[in-house]
Amino acid sequence: MKYMVYWKDMLKNKQGDAPMESFDTTIEANAYIKGFVDAICMHTNDKPNSLKKEFTVERVDKNAKQK
């Protein structure tokens, strides 16, 4: 089983969520989000809690066919 991290509504022309990175566990995926949020907050005035809501972790089927 794989888990994909998505950044909500980041694609142009309202195409949806931007896929960022896949992981084997949700623990790894959430650690990636935390690190990404921390890095952004170090260089901006964004608040970690509000920025973290911009990311989601979803289970993906690693055997899924590409369209």
C-alpha angles and dihedrals in degrees: 000000000000132000123210126206114219131190106219119245096347098130119096123256093022092290092149138246122356115236111227114172139341126227139184094234138029088235090063092044093051092046088053090052091049092051092046092049092047091052093050093046091052090061101035141039092250119132115238096226095052093043094049089061088065091070131070135188117216132180113243131192108243089205094056116127119239116242 
